[in-house]
Amino acid sequence: MEFPATTISAAESYEQALALDPTHGALLQNLASLSLERGRHREALAYSERSYEAEGAHSKEIVAGHQRTLEHVAGWLHGAGEG
């Protein structure tokens, strides 16, 4: 499956920004969302968990994003027979 150049470019930009601030919750959650779009469920979960650990206690948006990621990954695991 090919992904639009904008999706790849966005992921690269987020990765560069993350190198400057590896605990930036919103960047991590955006990377989780992009990873889900690309079918990279384990990667999405890792980014989302890092985001939640970094800022979950202080951000409703991070908690909501983490919940969405967990739901997507759980659905994927169930459908893939890995759950």
N, C-alpha and C positions, 0 to 999 in steps of 0.2 A: 504494500500500500504506500502510495506517495502522499506526502503532505505538502500543503501550500508553502511557498517560500516564506510567506509572512509568518507562519507558525514556527518554522525552523529559525527564522531571523529573531523572532520574539524570544524563543528559548535561549538562543545564543546571547542576546542582550541581557536577559535575566541572569544567566550564568556569569556574565562579566560583572554585573552589579553585585551578585552574590559573593564574588571573590573579594569585593571591598567590604562587605558586611554579611558574613556567613550566618548570622542569626536574625536577619531581617524577615520577620514573619510573613509580611505581605508578598515579598518576592518568592519565598519558599512555597506559599500557597498558590501563587500564580504558576510556578513551575509544576506543582502537583496537578493543577487543572490542565495545563498543556500536556503533561505526561498522560493523563487520562484520555485526552483527545487523540493521542498518538497510540493508544492501546498499551501503554507501558504501565501496567497496574502496580507492579511491585515498586517501581521507581516513584510513581505518584504517592504511594503510601509512605515511602521513606521521606519524601519532601514534606508531605502533610504532617507526619509525626514530628519532624524537626520544627515546622512552623508552630505546631501546637505547643511543643516544649518551650519554644522561645517566647511566645506571646499569648498563648491560649488563655491564661488567667486574666489577661487585661483587654482582650478584644473579642467582642461578640462575632465579628466577621470571621476571625480566625477559627473560632469554635464552629461556626456554621460551615465554613469551608472544609474543615476537618471531618465534620459529620457527613457532608456530601461525598467526600473521598472514601470514607469508610463504607458508605452505602454502595457506591459504585464497585469498590473492590470486593465487597461481600457478594454482590450480584454476580460479578465475574467469577469468583471462586466457586459459587454454587453452580453456575452454568458450565464451568470447566471441569466440574467434578473434583475440585481440589478442596472443597470446604468441609 
